[in-house]
Amino acid sequence: MLPRSMVLSVLFLMPALATAEPSTEALWALVKKQQAQIEALQKRLAATEKRLEQTDQQVAEADEKIEATVASLEEQDAGASPGLGKFHFGSYGSLHYNHLDDKQEIDLHRFVLNFGYDFTEEIRFYSELELEHAFAADGENGEVELEQAYIDFDLSPQHTARGGLFLMPVGILNPTHEPTTFFGVERNQVETQLIPTTWWEGGAALYGDFGEGWHYEIDLHSGFEMPTQGPNAYLPRKGRQNVSEANAKRPAFTGSLIWRGYPGLEIGGALQYQTDVTQGQEENQAFLGEVHAVLRRGPIGLKALFAQWNINGDRPKAIGRDRQYGWYVEPAWYLFDDKVGLFARYEAWDNRAGSTRDPDYPGLKKQWTAGINYWPIPEVVLKADYQWQSGDADQNGFNLGIGYSFSF
């Protein structure tokens, strides 16, 4: 057993030994250990950097493969259908059932195909081919008509030049006459007998926008060739040549101006000058003037139009057709988020309102029409209406119709 004095001495010296500085050998051992740890960390860092470089390379290679694949697909698409996104297609049509005093019939009134192509962003083609009354052949009621075929050339963001076959910018219905856009199974009489919708000519036009809500159009185009004898003499609807080997001895000019500077309101008008509506037969100048308004505020809609022809010459004056005019007003009420529309239309027109007329001629014709449009979707419409024409019992009755319109 150790002596008690020795044990006490060891216990007394232990704190001093614990606080004593390490030896040189211990320090070198510690440095070598830390150096080894640093080298291990450096190796791990180098390995991580290498893996990151490999990952970046793999990403770059994947990007190159994706780009190559996209380029190949684009080449294949270009080879299979060049410029497919530049084509535009659409259609509209309507089926009518008329139950009038003198007529009970069903008729596929119109089937129309629209086709367009964008040569560039500034040069575009548009066309409209129509089949009327379902079947066109000798002795049949149907007709195949090319209503539009023109090219637009953008001169600036606001102004465009047009050349070809195009609709006259006159009235409400003639520029926009898809069945989903108007009330009633049949088109109104004023814009049928006087405007006369659908009305197209061949020529050149300049149109565009200026100011706050103003739109203009100026046209130089083919004119009417009205018959000069018989019951259809000097009637605008019978003067259309439809640009089918049309007599172009006497041109015509049209200008229109529309203001849409207030939400839901359109006010517009058009003037047309025909240098001779008989194309040299009688030298009869003619003037057409038209003004209209379209209003939509909430559930309330309103359309109104007035149009008048003045035809110079002794023969038109002799039968009272030197002046022909008409007008209509059409209030409407929209319900159920514009899926249902109720309307009433009063129209009056006279194709023999001149100073001289047949004493047996009944004069101003008047018609009331009231009905409903139902749009289950915006591209499809179902229609029903009842019409009553004063002085003509044969034209009283109801009409039913279905129509559609789409484009892409």
JOFENFEN-V170749 format. One record per pair of residues at least 4 apart in sequence whose ideal C-beta (glycine too) atoms are under 8 Angstrom apart, sorted by the first residue. I is the first residue (numbers start at 1). J is the second residue. D is the distance in Angstrom with one decimal. If there is no record, write none. Layout:
{{I,J,D} {I,J,D}}
//
This chain:
{{2,6,4.9} {2,7,5.5} {3,7,7.4} {4,8,6.5} {5,9,6.5} {6,10,6.7} {7,11,6.5} {8,12,6.2} {9,13,6.4} {10,14,6.7} {13,17,6.0} {14,18,6.4} {15,19,6.6} {16,20,6.7} {22,26,3.9} {22,27,5.7} {22,30,7.8} {23,27,7.2} {24,28,6.4} {25,29,6.4} {26,30,6.5} {27,31,6.4} {28,32,6.3} {29,33,6.5} {30,34,6.5} {31,35,6.2} {32,36,6.5} {33,37,6.7} {34,38,6.4} {35,39,6.3} {36,40,6.4} {37,41,6.5} {38,42,6.3} {39,43,6.4} {40,44,6.5} {41,45,6.2} {42,46,6.3} {43,47,6.4} {44,48,6.5} {45,49,6.4} {46,50,6.4} {47,51,6.5} {48,52,6.4} {49,53,6.4} {50,54,6.4} {51,55,6.4} {52,56,6.4} {53,57,6.4} {54,58,6.3} {55,59,6.4} {56,60,6.4} {57,61,6.3} {58,62,6.3} {59,63,6.4} {60,64,6.6} {61,65,6.5} {62,66,6.4} {63,67,6.3} {64,68,6.3} {65,69,6.3} {66,70,6.4} {67,71,6.3} {68,72,6.3} {69,73,6.4} {70,74,6.3} {71,75,6.4} {72,76,6.4} {73,77,6.2} {74,78,6.2} {75,79,6.3} {76,80,6.1} {77,81,6.5} {77,84,7.3} {78,82,5.4} {83,87,7.3} {83,117,7.8} {86,117,5.7} {86,118,4.3} {86,119,7.6} {87,115,7.8} {87,116,7.2} {87,117,5.6} {88,114,7.5} {88,115,7.2} {88,116,3.8} {88,117,7.1} {88,118,7.5} {88,126,7.8} {88,407,6.8} {88,408,7.1} {89,113,7.8} {89,114,6.6} {89,115,6.0} {89,116,7.7} {89,407,7.0} {89,408,6.3} {90,113,7.7} {90,114,3.8} {90,405,7.6} {90,406,6.0} {90,407,3.0} {90,408,6.9} {91,111,7.7} {91,112,6.2} {91,113,5.4} {91,114,6.4} {91,404,7.6} {91,405,7.5} {91,406,6.4} {91,407,7.8} {92,110,7.4} {92,112,5.1} {92,114,7.8} {92,178,4.5} {92,179,6.4} {92,180,7.4} {92,403,7.1} {92,404,6.2} {92,405,3.8} {92,406,7.5} {93,108,7.2} {93,109,7.9} {93,110,5.3} {93,111,4.3} {93,112,6.0} {93,179,7.5} {93,403,6.7} {93,404,6.2} {94,108,7.8} {94,109,5.2} {94,110,5.5} {94,179,4.3} {94,185,8.0} {94,401,5.8} {94,402,6.8} {94,403,3.8} {94,404,7.8} {95,106,7.2} {95,107,7.3} {95,108,5.2} {95,109,6.9} {95,401,6.5} {95,402,5.2} {95,403,7.6} {96,106,7.1} {96,107,5.2} {96,109,5.0} {96,185,5.5} {96,186,7.0} {96,399,6.5} {96,400,7.3} {96,401,4.8} {97,105,7.5} {97,106,4.8} {97,107,7.9} {97,399,6.8} {97,400,4.4} {97,401,7.0} {98,103,5.4} {98,104,7.0} {98,105,5.7} {98,106,7.9} {98,107,7.5} {98,185,7.6} {98,186,7.7} {98,397,7.1} {98,399,5.2} {99,103,7.9} {99,104,5.2} {99,397,4.9} {99,398,5.3} {99,399,7.2} {99,400,7.9} {100,104,7.3} {100,387,7.7} {100,394,6.8} {100,395,5.9} {100,396,6.5} {100,397,3.6} {100,399,8.0} {101,393,5.7} {101,394,4.9} {101,395,7.1} {101,396,5.4} {101,397,5.9} {102,394,3.9} {102,395,7.4} {103,394,8.0} {103,397,7.8} {107,133,5.9} {107,134,7.3} {108,133,6.8} {108,134,4.1} {109,132,6.7} {109,133,6.8} {110,130,6.1} {110,131,7.5} {110,132,5.8} {110,179,7.8} {111,130,7.1} {111,131,4.7} {111,134,7.4} {112,128,6.0} {112,129,6.9} {112,130,4.5} {112,131,7.6} {112,147,7.6} {113,128,7.4} {113,129,5.0} {113,130,7.9} {114,126,7.3} {114,127,7.0} {114,128,5.2} {114,407,6.2} {115,126,7.8} {115,127,5.0} {115,128,8.0} {115,129,7.5} {116,124,6.6} {116,125,5.8} {116,126,4.3} {116,127,6.9} {117,124,7.3} {117,125,4.8} {118,123,7.7} {118,124,5.0} {118,125,7.8} {119,123,4.4} {119,124,6.8} {119,125,6.9} {121,154,7.6} {122,153,6.7} {122,154,4.1} {123,151,6.7} {123,152,7.2} {123,153,5.7} {123,154,7.5} {124,151,7.0} {124,152,4.8} {125,150,7.5} {125,151,5.3} {125,152,7.9} {126,148,6.3} {126,149,7.7} {126,150,6.1} {126,152,7.2} {127,146,7.2} {127,148,5.8} {127,149,4.4} {127,150,7.8} {128,146,7.4} {128,147,4.5} {128,148,4.0} {128,149,7.6} {129,144,7.4} {129,145,7.5} {129,146,5.7} {129,147,7.4} {130,144,7.3} {130,145,4.8} {130,146,7.8} {130,147,5.4} {131,136,6.4} {131,142,6.4} {131,143,7.6} {131,144,5.5} {131,145,7.9} {132,136,7.7} {132,141,7.9} {132,142,5.8} {132,143,4.7} {132,144,7.9} {132,145,6.8} {133,140,7.6} {133,141,4.3} {133,142,4.1} {133,143,7.0} {134,142,5.8} {135,140,5.1} {135,141,7.4} {135,142,4.5} {136,140,6.2} {136,142,3.6} {136,143,5.6} {136,144,4.9} {137,142,7.2} {145,242,6.6} {146,165,6.5} {147,165,7.5} {147,167,7.2} {147,198,6.1} {147,200,5.3} {148,164,7.8} {148,165,5.7} {148,166,5.7} {148,167,6.3} {148,200,6.4} {149,164,5.3} {149,165,4.5} {150,162,5.4} {150,163,6.3} {150,164,3.1} {150,165,5.9} {150,166,4.7} {151,162,7.2} {151,163,5.7} {151,164,5.7} {152,160,5.3} {152,161,7.3} {152,162,5.3} {153,160,6.6} {153,161,4.6} {153,162,7.4} {153,163,7.7} {154,159,7.7} {154,160,5.2} {155,159,4.7} {155,160,6.3} {155,161,5.8} {155,208,8.0} {156,208,7.8} {158,208,4.9} {158,209,5.2} {158,210,6.5} {159,206,7.0} {159,207,7.5} {159,208,3.6} {160,206,7.5} {160,207,5.8} {160,208,5.9} {161,204,7.2} {161,205,7.2} {161,206,5.5} {162,166,6.1} {162,204,6.8} {162,205,4.2} {162,206,7.4} {162,207,6.8} {163,203,7.7} {163,204,5.0} {163,205,7.6} {164,202,6.9} {165,200,5.9} {165,201,7.5} {165,202,5.0} {165,243,5.5} {166,200,6.2} {166,201,7.3} {166,202,8.0} {166,203,7.8} {166,205,6.4} {166,219,7.9} {167,174,5.8} {167,175,5.6} {167,198,7.1} {167,199,6.8} {167,200,5.1} {168,174,5.9} {168,175,7.9} {168,195,7.9} {168,199,4.8} {168,200,6.8} {168,201,6.2} {168,219,7.3} {168,221,7.8} {168,254,5.9} {168,270,7.8} {168,272,7.5} {169,174,7.7} {169,175,5.8} {169,207,7.6} {169,217,4.5} {169,219,7.1} {169,254,6.6} {169,256,4.0} {169,270,6.0} {170,174,5.5} {170,175,7.8} {170,195,5.6} {170,199,7.1} {170,254,6.8} {170,256,6.7} {170,270,4.4} {170,272,6.7} {170,288,7.1} {170,290,5.5} {170,307,7.9} {171,175,7.4} {171,191,5.1} {171,195,4.6} {171,197,6.8} {171,270,7.3} {171,290,5.7} {171,292,6.3} {171,305,6.2} {171,307,6.8} {172,176,7.6} {172,191,6.9} {172,292,5.2} {172,294,6.2} {172,303,6.1} {172,305,5.9} {173,177,5.1} {173,182,6.2} {173,187,6.0} {173,188,7.1} {173,191,4.4} {173,195,7.2} {173,197,4.8} {174,191,6.7} {174,195,5.4} {174,197,4.5} {174,198,6.5} {174,199,5.5} {176,181,5.4} {177,181,7.1} {177,182,7.0} {177,187,7.1} {177,197,6.0} {177,198,6.1} {178,403,7.6} {178,405,4.0} {179,381,6.0} {179,383,7.7} {179,401,7.2} {179,403,2.8} {179,404,7.3} {179,405,6.6} {180,375,6.9} {180,378,6.9} {180,379,6.5} {180,380,7.2} {180,381,4.8} {180,403,6.0} {180,404,7.0} {180,405,4.5} {181,405,7.4} {182,187,7.1} {183,330,6.5} {183,332,6.2} {183,341,6.5} {183,343,4.1} {183,345,7.0} {183,371,7.0} {183,373,5.7} {183,383,7.8} {183,385,7.8} {184,188,6.8} {184,343,7.2} {184,345,6.7} {184,369,5.7} {184,371,6.2} {184,383,6.8} {184,385,5.3} {184,399,7.7} {185,371,7.5} {185,383,4.9} {185,384,7.5} {185,385,5.7} {185,399,3.8} {185,400,6.5} {185,401,3.8} {186,387,7.9} {186,399,6.2} {187,191,6.2} {187,192,5.3} {187,197,5.9} {188,192,6.6} {188,328,5.6} {188,330,7.6} {188,345,6.3} {188,347,5.6} {188,369,7.7} {189,193,5.5} {189,326,7.2} {189,328,7.9} {189,347,5.5} {189,349,5.7} {189,365,7.4} {189,367,6.0} {190,194,5.6} {190,195,7.3} {190,305,6.4} {190,307,6.3} {190,326,3.9} {190,327,6.4} {190,328,5.0} {190,347,5.2} {190,348,7.9} {190,349,5.1} {191,195,4.5} {191,196,7.5} {191,197,4.8} {191,305,6.9} {191,307,7.7} {192,196,5.9} {192,197,5.9} {192,237,7.1} {193,235,7.7} {193,236,7.3} {193,237,5.9} {193,326,6.8} {193,349,5.7} {193,351,6.2} {194,236,6.0} {194,307,4.8} {194,308,7.8} {194,309,6.7} {194,324,6.3} {194,325,7.3} {194,326,5.0} {194,349,6.2} {194,351,7.6} {195,199,6.1} {195,236,7.6} {195,290,7.2} {195,307,6.2} {196,236,5.1} {196,237,4.0} {196,240,6.9} {199,240,6.3} {200,242,7.3} {200,243,6.9} {201,219,7.5} {201,221,3.9} {201,222,4.7} {201,223,7.5} {201,243,6.4} {201,252,7.1} {202,221,6.2} {202,222,5.0} {202,243,4.1} {202,246,6.9} {203,219,6.1} {203,220,5.1} {203,221,3.0} {203,222,6.1} {203,251,7.6} {204,219,7.2} {204,220,5.4} {204,221,7.4} {205,217,6.1} {205,218,6.7} {205,219,4.4} {205,220,7.6} {205,221,7.6} {206,217,7.3} {206,218,5.0} {207,215,7.4} {207,216,6.4} {207,217,3.9} {207,218,7.3} {208,215,7.4} {208,216,6.5} {209,214,6.5} {209,215,5.3} {209,216,7.8} {210,214,5.2} {210,216,7.0} {211,261,7.9} {212,261,4.8} {213,259,5.5} {213,260,4.5} {213,261,2.9} {213,262,7.4} {214,257,7.1} {214,258,7.4} {214,259,5.7} {214,261,7.2} {215,257,7.5} {215,258,4.5} {215,259,7.8} {215,260,6.9} {216,255,7.5} {216,256,6.9} {216,257,5.4} {216,258,7.7} {217,254,7.6} {217,255,7.0} {217,256,4.8} {218,253,7.9} {218,254,7.6} {218,255,5.1} {219,253,6.8} {219,254,4.3} {219,255,7.4} {220,251,6.3} {220,252,7.9} {220,253,5.9} {221,251,6.9} {221,252,5.8} {221,253,7.7} {221,254,6.8} {222,241,6.4} {222,243,6.0} {222,246,4.9} {222,248,5.5} {222,251,6.8} {222,252,6.8} {223,248,7.9} {223,250,5.5} {223,251,5.9} {223,252,3.5} {223,274,4.8} {223,275,6.7} {223,276,7.3} {223,277,6.7} {223,279,7.1} {224,236,7.0} {224,239,3.2} {224,240,6.6} {224,241,7.0} {224,252,7.4} {224,274,5.9} {224,277,4.4} {224,279,7.7} {224,286,7.5} {225,239,6.0} {225,241,5.3} {225,246,7.3} {225,247,5.1} {225,277,7.4} {225,278,6.6} {225,279,4.4} {226,233,7.1} {226,234,5.2} {226,235,6.9} {226,236,7.5} {226,238,6.4} {226,239,3.7} {226,277,4.7} {226,278,5.7} {226,284,7.9} {227,232,5.1} {227,233,5.4} {227,234,7.6} {227,235,7.7} {227,238,5.8} {227,239,7.6} {228,233,5.5} {228,234,7.2} {228,278,5.8} {228,281,5.8} {228,282,6.1} {228,315,6.3} {229,233,5.7} {232,238,4.2} {233,315,7.6} {233,316,7.8} {233,319,6.6} {233,321,6.8} {234,239,7.8} {234,277,7.3} {234,284,7.8} {234,311,5.8} {234,315,7.7} {234,316,4.8} {234,319,7.4} {234,321,4.1} {235,239,6.9} {235,321,7.4} {235,351,6.0} {236,240,7.8} {236,288,7.8} {236,309,6.1} {236,324,7.1} {239,277,5.8} {241,246,3.8} {241,247,6.6} {242,246,7.3} {247,279,4.2} {247,280,7.7} {248,279,7.9} {249,276,7.4} {249,279,5.0} {249,280,4.7} {250,274,7.2} {250,275,4.3} {250,276,3.8} {250,277,7.9} {250,279,5.3} {250,280,6.3} {251,275,6.1} {252,272,6.3} {252,273,6.6} {252,274,4.6} {252,275,6.6} {253,272,6.9} {253,273,4.9} {254,270,6.4} {254,271,7.2} {254,272,4.5} {254,273,7.9} {255,270,6.7} {255,271,5.4} {255,272,7.9} {256,268,6.6} {256,269,7.0} {256,270,4.0} {256,271,7.8} {257,268,6.4} {257,269,6.3} {257,270,7.8} {258,266,6.2} {258,267,7.2} {258,268,3.5} {258,269,8.0} {259,266,7.3} {259,267,5.0} {259,268,6.8} {260,265,7.0} {260,266,5.2} {261,265,8.0} {264,295,6.4} {264,296,4.4} {264,297,5.3} {265,293,7.5} {265,294,7.3} {265,295,5.5} {265,296,7.9} {266,292,7.9} {266,293,6.9} {266,294,4.3} {266,295,7.8} {267,292,7.7} {267,293,5.1} {268,291,7.4} {268,292,5.8} {268,293,7.8} {269,289,7.3} {269,290,5.8} {269,291,4.1} {269,292,6.8} {270,288,7.5} {270,289,7.6} {270,290,4.8} {271,287,7.3} {271,288,7.1} {271,289,5.6} {271,290,7.8} {272,287,7.0} {272,288,4.1} {273,285,7.4} {273,286,7.6} {273,287,5.9} {274,285,6.6} {274,286,4.1} {274,287,7.5} {274,288,7.7} {275,285,6.3} {276,280,6.1} {276,281,7.9} {276,282,7.5} {276,283,5.4} {276,284,5.8} {276,285,6.4} {277,284,5.4} {277,285,7.7} {277,286,4.5} {277,311,6.3} {278,282,4.7} {278,283,7.5} {278,284,5.4} {282,313,5.6} {282,315,6.3} {283,313,7.4} {284,311,5.7} {284,312,5.5} {284,313,3.8} {284,315,7.7} {284,316,6.3} {285,311,7.7} {285,312,4.6} {285,313,8.0} {286,309,6.3} {286,310,6.8} {286,311,4.5} {286,312,6.9} {287,309,7.2} {287,310,4.9} {288,307,6.9} {288,308,7.3} {288,309,5.3} {289,307,7.1} {289,308,5.5} {290,305,6.9} {290,306,7.0} {290,307,4.3} {290,308,7.8} {291,305,7.3} {291,306,5.5} {292,303,7.4} {292,304,6.5} {292,305,4.0} {292,306,7.5} {293,302,7.5} {293,303,7.3} {293,304,5.2} {293,305,7.8} {294,302,7.5} {294,303,5.3} {295,300,7.7} {295,301,6.7} {295,302,4.4} {295,303,7.7} {296,300,7.4} {296,301,4.9} {296,302,7.9} {299,333,5.8} {299,334,4.7} {299,335,6.8} {300,331,7.5} {300,332,7.5} {300,333,6.4} {300,334,7.7} {301,331,7.1} {301,332,3.8} {301,333,7.4} {301,334,6.4} {301,341,7.5} {301,343,7.8} {302,329,7.5} {302,330,7.0} {302,331,5.2} {302,332,7.1} {303,328,7.8} {303,329,7.4} {303,330,4.4} {303,332,7.7} {304,327,7.5} {304,328,7.0} {304,329,4.6} {304,330,7.2} {305,327,6.3} {305,328,5.9} {306,325,7.4} {306,326,7.6} {306,327,4.2} {307,325,6.7} {307,326,5.9} {307,327,7.3} {308,323,7.1} {308,324,6.9} {308,325,3.9} {308,326,7.8} {309,323,7.1} {309,324,4.3} {309,325,7.2} {310,322,6.7} {310,323,5.8} {311,316,4.4} {311,321,6.4} {311,322,5.2} {311,323,7.7} {311,324,7.6} {312,316,7.4} {312,322,7.2} {313,317,6.6} {313,322,7.2} {314,318,6.1} {315,319,7.1} {316,321,4.7} {316,322,4.4} {316,354,7.1} {317,321,8.0} {317,322,4.2} {317,354,5.8} {317,355,6.8} {317,356,5.9} {318,356,5.8} {319,352,6.9} {319,354,7.6} {319,356,7.0} {319,357,7.1} {319,358,7.3} {320,352,4.1} {320,353,6.8} {320,354,3.8} {320,355,7.2} {320,356,5.2} {320,357,3.2} {320,358,7.1} {320,361,7.1} {321,351,6.5} {321,352,5.5} {321,354,6.0} {322,354,4.1} {322,355,7.3} {323,353,4.7} {323,354,4.5} {323,355,7.6} {324,349,8.0} {324,350,6.6} {324,351,4.8} {324,352,7.2} {324,353,5.9} {324,354,7.9} {325,349,7.1} {325,350,6.2} {325,353,5.7} {326,347,6.9} {326,348,6.2} {326,349,2.9} {326,350,6.7} {327,347,7.1} {327,348,6.2} {327,349,7.6} {328,345,5.9} {328,346,6.4} {328,347,3.5} {328,348,7.3} {329,345,7.3} {329,346,5.7} {329,347,8.0} {330,343,6.0} {330,344,7.2} {330,345,4.2} {330,346,7.9} {331,343,7.0} {331,344,6.1} {332,341,5.5} {332,342,6.6} {332,343,4.2} {332,344,8.0} {333,341,7.1} {333,342,4.8} {333,343,7.6} {334,338,5.0} {334,340,7.1} {334,341,5.1} {335,339,7.3} {335,340,4.4} {335,341,7.4} {335,342,7.2} {336,340,5.0} {338,375,7.0} {339,374,6.6} {339,375,5.4} {339,376,7.0} {340,372,6.7} {340,373,7.2} {340,374,5.5} {340,375,7.7} {341,372,6.9} {341,373,4.3} {341,374,7.9} {341,375,7.7} {342,371,7.8} {342,372,5.6} {343,369,8.0} {343,370,6.9} {343,371,6.3} {343,372,7.6} {343,373,7.2} {344,368,7.3} {344,369,7.3} {344,370,4.4} {345,367,7.9} {345,368,7.3} {345,369,4.6} {345,370,7.4} {346,366,7.4} {346,367,7.6} {346,368,5.7} {347,366,7.2} {347,367,5.3} {347,369,7.7} {348,364,5.4} {348,365,6.7} {348,366,4.7} {348,367,7.8} {349,364,7.3} {349,365,5.7} {350,363,6.4} {350,364,4.7} {350,365,6.7} {352,357,5.1} {352,358,7.4} {352,361,5.5} {352,363,7.9} {353,357,7.8} {353,363,8.0} {353,364,7.5} {357,361,5.1} {357,363,7.9} {362,391,5.1} {365,389,6.8} {365,390,7.3} {365,391,6.7} {365,392,7.1} {366,389,7.0} {366,390,4.4} {366,391,7.5} {367,387,6.1} {367,388,6.9} {367,389,4.4} {367,390,7.3} {367,395,7.4} {368,387,6.9} {368,388,4.9} {368,389,7.9} {369,385,5.5} {369,386,7.2} {369,387,4.5} {369,388,7.8} {370,385,6.3} {370,386,5.9} {371,383,6.6} {371,384,5.4} {371,385,2.6} {371,386,6.4} {371,399,7.7} {372,383,7.3} {372,384,5.5} {372,385,7.3} {373,381,5.6} {373,382,7.3} {373,383,5.4} {374,381,6.9} {374,382,4.5} {374,383,7.7} {375,380,6.7} {375,381,5.2} {375,382,8.0} {376,380,5.7} {376,382,7.4} {379,404,5.9} {379,405,5.9} {379,406,4.8} {380,402,7.6} {380,403,7.4} {380,404,5.0} {381,402,7.2} {381,403,5.0} {381,404,7.4} {382,401,7.5} {382,402,5.5} {383,399,7.5} {383,400,6.9} {383,401,4.2} {383,402,7.2} {383,403,7.1} {384,398,7.0} {384,399,7.2} {384,400,5.3} {384,401,7.7} {385,398,6.8} {385,399,5.4} {386,397,7.3} {386,398,4.7} {386,399,7.8} {387,395,6.8} {387,396,6.8} {387,397,6.7} {387,398,7.5} {387,399,6.9} {388,396,5.2} {389,395,4.0} {389,396,6.3} {392,396,7.8}}
//
